[in-house]
Amino acid sequence: MKASLTSPRALVIALASAGVIGAVGAGAYTSARAVGAPTTNAVATAPAAMVTLPDFSTITSRDGPAVVNISVTGTEKVSDDDDTMAQLQGMDPDDPMFQFFRRFQGQMGPRGQQQQRAVPVRSQGSGFIVDPSGIIMTNAHVVKDAKEVTVKLTDRREYRAKVLGADAKTDIAVLKIDAKNLPVLALGNTKDLKVGEWVLAIGSPFGFENTVTAGVVSAKGRTLPDDSYVPFIQTDVAVNPGNSGGPLLNARGEVVGINSQIYSRSGGYQGVSFAIPIDVAVQVKDQIVATGKATHARLGVAVQEVNQAFADSFKLDKPEGALVSNIEKGGPGDKAGLKAGDVIRKVDGQAIVSSGDLPAVIGQQAPGKKVTLEVWRQGERQELQAKLGDASDKPAQVAKADTTAGQGKLGLALRPLQPQEQRAASVDGGLLIEDVAGPSAMAGVQAGDVLLAINGTPAKSLEQVRQAVAKADKSVALLIQRGEDKIFVPVRIG
């Protein structure tokens, strides 16, 4: 019998044929409008797609047993006056005993003469098993200064753990417990991880063991001002104190990161969490298991961010790269021929977008490795070969600049340095900045600074500065020395 258009089945078929709804499986359908299709009566050109959420329950039941709770006991030295001040902080200032204790604390003498004693300190974190023989990965800060580390499994078994090694630069630590046939997590890779992809965190926030939270990847390759060698994964997964060291898993249940830090003004979760990419973590873990420590390379340069003002000054097509502001004399960068004012744009073909990318890329290399640097110098692309040094000899530096810039003329009163001033400042040439006004003052230049170069050209005379400013379009980059520090400052001139 021919189906009537008024029957439910016939109506669904007719609507699907017209593109009003899209078939997504047997007995299922979804409104095209719900997934962003036009609301007009025009026939849709493609069937609607359904967004499928990962089955978090399956991942949790399968992978949860490989996530462990880590309890750490250590000691911290405190003095008697520390204890007294701690008591005072908990008292009402109007309490008569407050003034008594305050006077009593003052009569005990200056700080440093009090007797010190060790008090126990306890903390908790998370970790996960990567080898059935008892190898566990966590954060270095979780086990820092630990006297005793206890690992608790989901089946309530507890083990005393040995810290095989910890690397502060990447915040990775490796533990070993005396156990066999343990459940392990599968390791994924960060390369295939996409922004917007679902991810899952399992850990012990505030000591609540095996807590599961979920979210999406917010960004990749984040650099933080913490002198680390890590291109962090940013997520909106709820991570709190105690989650540190726990795994970040993708929708397939593979570890893609280790939860490490949060951005918070309250000490709790505020929607921004950071995880160490598993690729970086595994590289460090393998070194620790083999040798008990991890090594990192260094280039021996101080770098700063390339903003739009610097890009205009150095004639770059876009504000990307790491601007070299200072070079360690005799270091790997110096031997490679790097100069202040060079903008490093690639290392072995890998793009350097922000200044923080450089220490992250270099730090993951082995000391002694030769790398090819693509640099931008005086408006031209050049390639340099550098043999990397060992970061344990001297850590890399990242300069921080005040990048506020004004508009108008340069606003500097300059004079050549006297020979004795050059010797005192350890510079060859340069101009002393006697007074600052206008855009240079707004950019943070100060009287007493030494102007070493402008747009990468050494500042040896007032005429050179005038010519450089005359040729500049929107801004100039001033290399100044303040005390022993050298830094580029962008100054808007038009």
N, C-alpha and C positions, 0 to 999 in steps of 0.2 A: 504494500500500500504506500502510495506517495505521501511523504511527510508534509504536514501542514507548516507554513511559515510561523504559525503561532505556537508550535511546540518548542520547548526549551532547546532541544538538540538542534533543530533546524535553525532557530534564531542565532545560536552560537556560531553555527557553520556559516550563515549568511554574514554575520558581523565580521568574522575572521576573513572571509573572502573579500569583503570591502575594505579591510585594513583597519577597521575601527578597534578590533582587539587582535592580539597576537597569540597564536597557539604556542604553548611552552611545554607541552608534554601531555600524555594521556590524561584526559579529564581535568586539565588545568588550563587557566588562561589568566591574562593580566591586562589591565586597561592600557592602551598605548599612551594615553595622556599621563598616566602615572610614571612613565619612564621618559617623559620629555617630548612626546610627539605633539605636533601642532593641534590646536583645538578647533581648527576650521573643519569644514566638511570635505576637504580635499582628500583623495584616496592616498593612504600612506604608501611610501615607496619600499619600506622594509618592515618585516615583522618586529614587534617589540621584544626586548630582551629582559629576562628576569635576573635580578641580582641575587646570587646565592651566597649565603653566609656560611663560613666554615663551621663544622661541627666541633665546637670547643669541648663538649663532653667527651668525645672520643679521644681527642688529643690529651686531655687531662688524665683520663683513666689509664691511657697507654703510657704516657711519658711522665706523669706525676711521680711515680716511685723512684725515678732517677734524679729527682731534685731533693736536696738535703738541706737541713737546718744546721747552721754553724754557730756554736757558742764559744766565745773567746774570753779567757781570763788573763789579765795582765796586772801590772802594778804601776802606780804613778807616785812620784815623790811630792809631798806637800809639807809645808811648814806650819808651825802653830798659828802664825798670824793669818795664814790662808783659812784655817779652820775657824778662827775667830771672826774673820770678815764674812765667811759663809753664814755664820750664825747671825751676824748683824744684819745681813741682807734679808733675813727672814723675820726681823723684828720691826715693830712699829717705832718710828723715830720719836714718837711722843712717850714711849714707855721709859720710865726712869732708869730701868736697867740698861737701856740702849746706850746712854751716855756713860754709865759705869763701865760697860764692856769696851766702849770706844776708848776711854781713858786708860783702861787696863791694857788694851792692845798697844797703845802708844808708849806705855811705860816699859814695854818689853824690849825696846831698842829698835834700831833700824832693821829693815828687811835684809835678809842674807845672813843675819847672825842668829836666827832662830834655828832650833833643832828640826831637821827634816826626817820624815819617816815615810815608808812606803805604804800606800793604801791600795787595796784591791780595786781593780776596774774591770767591769764586765760589759760585754757588748754582744750583739747577735747579727748574723747576716745569713746569706744564702749561698748555695753552690750547686753544682750538678756533676754527675759521674760521667766520665768520658771513656773509661776503660773498666772492664769487669773485674780487673785485679785491684781496683780501689783508687784509681787516679781521679782526682776531683779538681775542677777549676772554680775559682772565685775571684774576688777583687783583692788587690794587695792591701787596700786600706782596711779591709775587714779583719785581717790577721796582723796588722801592724803592731809591733811591740807585744805580741802575744807570748805569754808564758805557757799557756795550755789551750789547746784547741780541741773541741769535742764536736763530732759529726753525728747527727741524729737522722736516721732514715725514717721513711713514712711508716714502716712496720714497727717503729719504736725502738729498734736496736740502736745502741750508741757505741761509738768507737773513739778512741784517742787518736788524733790525726797528727801526722808529721808534716811540717811545712817544708816542701822540697826546695822552694825558692819563691821570691816575689820580685816583681819589677815595677818600681814606682812610676817610671816614665809612661807605661801603658796601663798601670793599675791592674795588673794580672798577677795572681798567685796560684800555685799548684800545690795541692795537698795529697797525702797518701795515707790510706787506712788499711789495716791488716784484714782484708776480707777477699772473698772470691765469688765468682759467678753473680756479680751485681748487675742490676739493670743499667743500661747506658742510654744516652740521648744520641740521636743521629745528628751529624753536623752538616749544615747547609753551606751556602756562601753568600757573601754580601753583594757580589757582582750582579746576581740575578734579582736582588731585592728591589722592588719598585716603590716609589713614593705613592702613598694611598693604599698600599697593600695591608691586609689585616695581619696583625701580630698579637702574640699572647705572651704574658709574663706569668711565671710561677715562682713564688718566693715566700718569705716570712716577714711581711711588713709588721713592724711593732711586735714581733715575736709570734704572730699568728701563722703557724706553719701551713705550708702547702696552700697558700692563697692564690687564686687565679684572677687575673685582670686582663682585659683585652682592649685593643684600640687599633690605630693605623700608623703607618710610617709617615711622619710629618716632613722629614727632610733627610738627606744623606750628606756625608762629608762635612759635618759641622766641626768647626774648630773652636775650642774654648780657651780663655786666657789662663791656663793652668800649667803652662810649660810641659805639656804632654805631647806625645807623638801619635795621637789618635784622631782619625777622621770620624767623629761620632755619628751614630744613627740617632736622629731625633724622633721621638714618638709621642703620642698622647695617651699611652698606656699608663694607668695609675700605678706609680712607683713611689714607695715611701721608705723611710729608714727601716732597714731589715731586709728590703728587697735586694740590696747591693750584693752582687755576685751571682744572682739568679739568672736563668736563661731567658732570652727573648726568642720565641719560636714563631715560625711562619705558619701558614694554614696547613702545611703538610706535616707539621710537628718537627721540623728541622731547626736546630739552633742557628740563628743568624746573628746573635749578639749576646753580650753579657751586660745586664743592667748595672749602671755604675753611678750615675749622678742625676740630680734633679735641679731644676731652676725654681727656687722658692724664696719668697720673702718671709714666710711663716715657719719654715722648717718642714712643712708637709707638702703633699702633692698639689701643684697648681696648673697641671695640664701640659707641662714641658718636661720630658724625661730624656735621658741620653744613655745610649748603650754602646759598648765597644764592639766593633765589627768582629765577627767570629774569625775572619781571615787573619786579622792582626793578632787575635788572642791565641789561635792555634800555632802561629809562628813563634810566639813567645813561649807558649807551653812546651813545644818541642825542644827549644833551647834549654829551658829549665830542667826538663826531665833528663836531658843528655848531659848537661854540665852544671846544673844547679844555679845558673844565672842566665840573663839575657843581655845581649850586646846590641848597641845601636850606633849608627854612623852619624857623623856631623860634617857640615860644610865650613864652619868657622866664620859665619857672617851674621850680622844683625840686619833684620829686614823689617819693613813696615808695609802697611796696606797701600794699595794703589787706588786712590779715589778719583773722582772725575777731574778734580783740579790737577792732580798729578798726570792723568792721562792727557789733558790738554797741554800741560807743560812739556811733556816728553813726546808729543805727537803720536800717541797710541790711539788705535782705532776704538778701543773700549777699555774701561778701567779694570784690567785684570793683570795678575802677576804679583811677584814679590819684589819690592823696591829695596835694593841693597843700600843701606845707610852707613854701615861700618864693616870693616873687614879685619879679622884677626891677622896681625902681622905674622907671616910665616905659616899660616894655617892653610888648609886645603883650598879654600876659595882664593886666597892670595896667590898660591902657587899655580892655580888654574888661570889666573889673569883677570879675575873679577875686579871691578872698580866700583866705587861709590857712585850711585846714579844708574847702574845697570838695573834692568828689570828682568828678573828670571821668569820666563814664561812656560818653559817645559823642562822636565828632567826625564831623559831617556824616552822622549815622545809623550810622556804623561803631562797633561796640561796643569799648570799652576794658576788657579783662578784667584784665590785669595792668598794673602801672605802666610796664613796658618797652614796652607797646603804644603808649603816647602818643608818645614820641620817634620810634618807627618810623613811625607814621601821619603825624605832623606833618612829619617830615623828608623824606617823599616828596612833599610839596606844594611848590608854587612860592612863593617869597617874594612877599608882597603879596596873596596870595589871601585871601579872606574865608571863614571857616568858622563853622559853628554848633556850639557846645559845649553838650552836655547835662550839667549839673552837679547834684549833690545837696548842698543847703545847708540846715542846720537842719531836717532831716527833710522837706524839700520838693524837688521836681524843678523846676529852672529852666533856661532856655535863654539863652545869651549869644552875641553875635556878636564874633568876633575877626579882626583883620587881621594875618596872620602876618608876622614879620620875617625877616631874612636870617641864616641860621646862621653865615655867615662873619664877621658882626659880633661875635657872642658865642655860644659853644656852649651848648646846653641842658645843664641839670644834673639829675642824678638823685641824690637823697639816699639814703644807706644807713642803715638803722635797726637798732638792737639790739632785736629784737621779743620778747625773753624777758620773760615776765610772771609775777608771783607771785600770791598770793591773800591775802585779808584786807583790813585797812584800808589807807588810802592811805600813811600813814607819812611825811609831810612836815612839816618845821618851816619855816614861812613868815613873812616880814615884808615890809611895803611897801618899795619902793625909795625911797631919798632922792633929791631932785632932781638932785644931782650924780652919783649912780649911774645915774640914767636917762639923763643926758647922756652919760656914759661908755659906756653900753651902746647908745646911739642908739635907745632905745625910749620909747614913750609909755605909761606905766603899767607893770604887771607886778609880780610878787612875787619876792623873792630867796629861794632855797631854801638855808636855813642848815644843815639836817641832813636826812639821808635814812635811812629804815629800812624794813623789811618789803617789801611788794610793789614799791614805787617803787625801792628799792635793787636788787631783783632784776631790774627792768626796765631798769636802766642809768642811772637819774637820779642826778646827782651833786650834792653840796653845792657851791654857787657858781653853779649853773645859775639862769637866770631863767625863771620860769613866766609865759608870756604869755597862754595861753588854756587852757581845759579844755572838751573837747567842742565846740570852735569858738566858745565864749563867752569874750570877753576877761576875764582874771583881774585885776580891779582892786582886789579886797578879799578878806580872809579869809572873809567871809560868803558871797561869791559862790562861792568854792571849796567851802565846806561845803554850800551848796544844790545845787551841781552833783553832788557826790558822793552826796548824799541821793537825788537823782532817778535816778542811774545804776543800772543793773540788774547787769550782770556786769563791766563794765570802763569805764574812762574814758580818753580820749585827751588827753594833756598836750602842749601846744605849748611847747617849751622853747628857750631861746637859750643856746648855749655858745660864748663868744667871738663870732665873726661868723656862726656857723652856726645855722640854725633847723631843728628837726626835731620831728616828732610821735613820742611814745613811748606805746604802749598799756600800761596798768596794770590788772591784774585786781584787782577789789575784792570779788568774791563768787563 
